[in-house]
Structures are given as C-alpha cells and as structure tokens.
Amino acid sequence: MNGPADKECIRRILDGEDELYAVIVDRYSQRVFSLIVGIVGDRASAEEVAQDVFVKVFEKLHRFRGESAFSTWLFRIAYTTAISALRGANRRETSLDEGRIAALPDTDEPDFNEGRIERMEAAIEKLPPADQALLKLFYMEERSIAEISYIVNGTQSNIKTRLHRIRCKLKILMEG
C-alpha cells in the first residue's frame, strides 16, 4: 500500500489536500472496477460507472464516519451505483426453478477439478449480476458477512440466505 493509510489520507483530503485523492483512486480503482464489471457485465459501462463511483466518493467523503473500513464504505457506494446503473439498463436475469433450489441439500460440498471449475465459471456467468457481485465480495474480496450486509444494505441473515441460494443456483446450472 503506497501513500498514507486510508484514514490519514481522508483526513488530509478533507483538510484541503485534494491531490491526495489520487492515492485513494490508485489504491482501489482495480478492485472497484472488478466488482462493477461483474455487476454491469461489460467493460465500457463499468468504466463509466467506476468514474461515477469515484466522483460520488469524493463528493461524500465528508460523510465517511469511520464506523467501518474505508474500503467497505467505498464498496457500498460502488455496489449501489452499479446496481442502479444495471436497473437503468433493464438487463435480463436467468430464471431458475425455485422448487429445484429448495430441494437441494444444505451440506452438499462440491468436488473441484478442472472441468468442474470451467463449468462453474460458465454457470457464474449465467447468474444475475447482483448474485455475481455477492460471490465476488464473499469469495474473491474475502469480505465478511457483516461487511457484505453493510455494502448491500441487507441483514446478515439475508446475506447468508442469499449466498446459500446462489450456491444452489450454481449447482443447478452446472448440472445442466
């Protein structure tokens, strides 16, 4: 991590050192872009949304209270901005039979091999963008359930349930 720590950087930006905002952008732009492209689905739209996110973050920086990690607060803004952009684009979501999801056992652990990983990646592509974003936050960003609930503005039990249902959807999609 180059430059001052997040809280120090934010304090100095709020004190008038606006040029330090470039440190924040450099530090988080790739991870924010990755989350957004997973939600909106294409790089061009994701670039626009990411720019919007960093403008919003700069404008709202005075509202960051430090009750969570700065990155968690930033990811919440990125997530809600990307979901809003997606709703505006009226993207189609893959529909799955809810009965098949409910019938899956809770304890089924997948066996991973190269072919299964390829099928999983293809199945993830078929998930609704909001589901893909939850998977990314939990498995790739390694965010806790508490952080994810803050980012997506949901309860922890709701996030656990949604992650379970997403894993069930993946299993169904992988089975064909």
C-alpha positions in Angstrom: 0.0 0.0 0.0 1.6 3.2 -1.2 1.0 6.6 0.4 -0.6 7.4 3.8 -3.1 5.0 5.4 -6.8 5.5 4.3 -7.9 7.4 7.4 -4.9 9.7 7.3 -5.4 10.3 3.6 -9.0 11.1 4.1 -8.3 13.5 6.9 -5.8 15.3 4.8 -8.1 15.4 1.7 -10.9 16.9 3.9 -8.3 19.4 5.2 -7.8 20.6 1.6 -5.1 18.4 0.1 -7.4 17.3 -2.8 -4.4 16.0 -4.8 -4.2 13.1 -2.3 -7.5 11.7 -3.7 -5.4 10.2 -6.5 -3.9 7.9 -3.9 -7.3 6.6 -3.0 -8.2 6.2 -6.6 -5.0 4.3 -7.4 -5.4 2.1 -4.3 -8.9 1.0 -5.1 -9.6 1.5 -8.8 -8.9 -2.0 -9.9 -10.9 -3.7 -7.2 -13.8 -1.3 -7.6 -13.7 -1.8 -11.4 -13.6 -5.6 -11.0 -16.7 -5.5 -8.8 -18.6 -3.2 -11.1 -17.8 -5.1 -14.3 -19.1 -8.2 -12.6 -22.4 -6.4 -12.0 -22.9 -4.5 -15.2 -21.4 -7.1 -17.5 -19.3 -5.0 -19.9 -16.1 -3.1 -19.6 -17.3 0.1 -21.2 -20.3 0.5 -18.9 -18.1 -0.5 -15.9 -15.6 2.3 -16.7 -18.4 4.9 -16.7 -19.9 3.5 -13.5 -16.4 3.4 -11.8 -15.9 7.1 -12.7 -19.3 7.9 -11.3 -18.3 6.0 -8.1 -15.1 7.9 -7.5 -16.8 11.2 -8.1 -19.5 10.3 -5.6 -17.0 9.1 -3.1 -15.1 12.4 -3.4 -18.3 14.4 -3.0 -19.4 12.3 0.0 -16.0 11.9 1.7 -17.1 14.2 4.5 -19.8 11.7 5.3 -17.4 8.8 6.0 -17.5 8.3 9.8 -15.0 5.6 10.1 -17.5 3.1 11.6 -16.4 0.6 9.0 -13.2 0.2 7.0 -13.0 2.9 4.2 -12.9 0.1 1.6 -16.2 -1.3 2.9 -17.8 2.2 2.7 -16.4 2.6 -0.8 -17.6 -0.8 -1.9 -21.1 0.0 -0.7 -21.2 3.1 -2.9 -19.7 1.1 -5.8 -22.3 -1.7 -5.4 -25.3 0.6 -5.1 -24.2 2.7 -8.1 -23.6 -0.4 -10.2 -27.0 -1.9 -9.3 -28.7 1.4 -10.1 -26.9 1.5 -13.5 -28.0 -2.0 -14.1 -31.6 -1.4 -13.3 -31.5 1.5 -15.7 -30.2 -0.8 -18.4 -33.0 -3.3 -17.7 -30.8 -6.4 -18.0 -32.4 -9.8 -18.3 -31.8 -12.3 -15.5 -31.6 -16.1 -15.7 -34.6 -17.6 -14.1 -34.3 -20.9 -12.2 -37.0 -23.2 -10.8 -37.4 -22.2 -7.2 -38.5 -25.7 -6.3 -35.2 -27.2 -7.6 -33.3 -24.7 -5.4 -35.3 -25.6 -2.3 -34.9 -29.3 -2.9 -31.0 -29.2 -2.8 -29.4 -30.4 0.5 -27.6 -27.8 2.7 -24.5 -29.9 3.1 -23.6 -30.8 -0.4 -19.9 -29.9 -0.9 -18.6 -29.7 -4.5 -15.7 -31.7 -5.8 -13.4 -29.4 -7.7 -11.4 -30.5 -10.8 -10.5 -28.5 -13.9 -13.7 -29.5 -15.9 -15.9 -28.6 -12.9 -14.2 -25.3 -12.5 -14.8 -24.4 -16.1 -18.5 -25.4 -15.7 -18.7 -23.3 -12.5 -17.2 -20.3 -14.3 -19.8 -20.7 -17.1 -22.6 -21.1 -14.5 -21.5 -17.9 -12.7 -21.7 -16.0 -16.0 -25.4 -17.1 -16.2 -26.2 -15.7 -12.7 -27.9 -12.3 -12.3 -25.3 -9.6 -11.8 -26.3 -9.0 -8.2 -25.6 -12.6 -7.4 -22.3 -12.5 -9.1 -21.4 -9.4 -7.1 -22.2 -11.2 -3.8 -20.0 -14.1 -4.8 -17.2 -11.7 -5.7 -17.5 -9.9 -2.4 -17.5 -13.0 -0.3 -15.1 -15.3 -2.2 -12.7 -13.0 -4.1 -12.7 -9.9 -1.9 -13.0 -12.1 1.2 -15.4 -9.7 2.8 -17.2 -10.9 6.0 -20.9 -11.4 6.1 -21.1 -8.2 8.3 -19.2 -6.2 5.7 -21.3 -7.5 2.8 -24.5 -6.8 4.7 -23.3 -3.2 5.1 -22.2 -2.9 1.4 -25.5 -4.2 0.0 -27.7 -2.8 2.8 -29.1 -6.1 3.9 -29.3 -8.1 7.1 -26.6 -10.7 7.9 -29.1 -13.5 7.8 -30.4 -12.3 4.5 -26.8 -12.3 3.1 -26.2 -15.9 4.4 -29.5 -17.0 2.8 -28.7 -15.3 -0.5 -25.3 -16.9 -0.6 -26.8 -20.3 0.1 -29.3 -19.8 -2.7 -26.6 -18.7 -5.1 -24.6 -21.8 -4.4 -27.8 -23.8 -5.0 -28.4 -22.0 -8.3 -24.8 -22.7 -9.3 -25.2 -26.4 -8.6 -28.4 -26.5 -10.8 -26.7 -24.5 -13.6 -23.7 -26.8 -13.5 -25.8 -29.9 -13.8 -27.4 -28.5 -16.9 
